[in-house]
Amino acid sequence: LLTDGRVGIAAQMLGLAQGAFHFVSKYSQERKQFGKVIANYQGVHFELARMATRIEAIRGLLEKSVQLKANGDFMRYFKFACMAKLYSSEVAEYTVSKAIEILGGEGYMKTSPVEKMKLLIQLPIKNYIFKVAGLLHILIKMQKAISLYNCLISPSTE
């Protein structure tokens, strides 16, 4: 149950990273500075390449996770799901932050889609924490109920 949630969060983070990359890639091919589109400048070009590489790595981790679950290899599925969640969260944060840098002042405006993506990155993680806390609360209540049940059905040893 929690492992599937990790894969879901990784997929959400992948979508955010892809969205930020697509937006900044298009922007960098249209925006001109000193007579050249900024995508042609080496610093911007390298950042775009780093973003694309990391996004493809997330996609590979997610595909491997799903494949392992389909094959019934749940121990390795758990491992790859954890790796996908961790790395996708890091990459989403990195990609959105670099996209804001490339966009310059426009990236920091509240109307910018990338600025909104920065806020969205934090939501799935908070929701996941609340779900885990809710499950732990249920498990504790179940454990107390089982203990009470065992006390009621067990003969006293006095």
C-alpha positions in Angstrom: 0.0 0.0 0.0 2.7 2.5 1.0 4.9 1.3 -1.8 2.3 2.1 -4.4 2.0 5.5 -2.9 5.7 6.0 -3.4 5.3 5.2 -7.1 2.4 7.6 -7.3 4.4 10.4 -5.8 7.3 9.7 -8.1 5.0 9.9 -11.1 3.6 13.2 -9.9 7.1 14.6 -9.4 8.0 13.3 -12.9 5.1 15.2 -14.3 6.1 18.4 -12.6 9.7 18.1 -13.7 8.6 17.4 -17.3 6.2 20.4 -17.2 8.9 22.7 -15.9 11.4 21.4 -18.5 9.0 21.8 -21.4 8.1 25.3 -20.3 11.6 26.5 -19.9 12.9 24.7 -23.0 10.3 26.5 -25.1 11.0 29.8 -23.4 14.8 29.5 -23.9 14.3 28.8 -27.6 12.2 32.0 -28.0 13.9 34.5 -25.6 16.8 36.4 -27.2 19.6 38.0 -25.4 22.5 39.8 -27.2 21.1 38.8 -30.6 21.0 35.0 -29.8 18.3 32.8 -28.4 19.4 31.9 -24.8 19.1 28.2 -25.5 22.2 28.5 -27.6 24.3 29.8 -24.7 26.4 27.0 -23.2 25.3 27.6 -19.6 21.6 27.4 -20.5 22.2 24.5 -22.9 24.0 22.4 -20.3 21.3 23.0 -17.7 18.6 21.9 -20.2 20.7 18.8 -20.9 21.0 18.0 -17.2 17.3 18.4 -16.7 16.5 16.1 -19.6 18.9 13.5 -18.5 17.6 13.4 -14.9 14.0 13.3 -16.2 14.8 10.2 -18.3 16.5 8.6 -15.3 13.2 9.0 -13.3 11.3 7.5 -16.1 13.6 4.5 -16.1 13.2 4.0 -12.3 9.5 4.2 -12.6 9.3 1.7 -15.5 11.6 -0.7 -13.6 9.4 -0.4 -10.5 6.2 -1.2 -12.4 7.9 -4.1 -14.2 9.1 -5.6 -10.9 5.6 -5.3 -9.4 4.1 -7.0 -12.4 6.6 -9.8 -12.2 5.8 -10.3 -8.5 9.3 -9.3 -7.3 8.0 -7.3 -4.3 11.3 -6.9 -2.5 13.0 -5.3 -5.5 9.8 -3.4 -6.3 10.0 -1.8 -2.8 13.6 -0.8 -3.4 13.0 0.7 -6.8 9.8 2.5 -5.7 11.8 4.1 -2.8 14.6 5.1 -5.2 12.1 6.5 -7.7 10.3 8.6 -5.0 13.5 10.0 -3.6 15.2 10.8 -6.9 12.0 12.2 -8.5 11.5 14.6 -5.6 15.1 15.8 -5.9 14.9 16.2 -9.6 11.5 18.0 -9.6 12.9 20.5 -7.0 16.1 20.9 -9.1 14.3 21.3 -12.4 11.8 23.8 -11.2 14.6 25.8 -9.4 16.8 25.9 -12.5 13.8 26.7 -14.7 13.0 29.7 -12.5 16.7 30.8 -12.8 16.6 30.5 -16.6 13.3 32.4 -16.8 14.9 35.2 -14.7 12.5 37.7 -13.2 9.6 36.2 -15.1 10.1 32.9 -13.2 9.5 34.5 -9.8 6.2 36.1 -10.8 3.1 34.6 -9.2 1.6 34.3 -12.7 4.4 32.1 -13.9 3.5 28.4 -14.3 6.9 27.4 -13.0 6.4 29.4 -9.8 3.1 27.5 -9.3 4.9 24.2 -9.9 7.4 25.1 -7.1 4.4 25.2 -4.7 2.9 22.0 -6.1 6.1 20.0 -5.4 5.5 20.3 -1.6 1.8 19.1 -1.7 2.2 15.4 -2.5 4.9 15.0 0.2 2.6 16.6 2.8 -0.3 14.5 1.7 1.8 11.4 1.9 2.9 12.2 5.4 -0.7 12.7 6.5 -1.7 9.3 4.9 1.1 7.5 6.8 0.2 9.2 10.1 -3.4 8.1 9.5 -2.4 4.5 8.8 -0.2 4.5 11.9 -3.1 5.8 14.0 -5.3 3.0 12.7 -2.7 0.3 13.4 -2.3 1.5 17.0 -6.0 1.4 17.5 -6.1 -2.1 16.0 -3.3 -3.2 18.3 -5.1 -1.9 21.4 -8.3 -3.6 20.3 -6.5 -7.0 19.8 -4.8 -6.6 23.2 -8.2 -5.9 24.8 -9.8 -8.9 23.0 -6.9 -11.2 24.1 -7.5 -10.0 27.7 -11.2 -10.8 27.5 -10.9 -14.3 26.0 -7.9 -15.4 28.0 -8.6 -17.0 31.4 -7.1 -15.1 34.2 -4.0 -16.7 35.7 -4.6 -15.6 39.2 
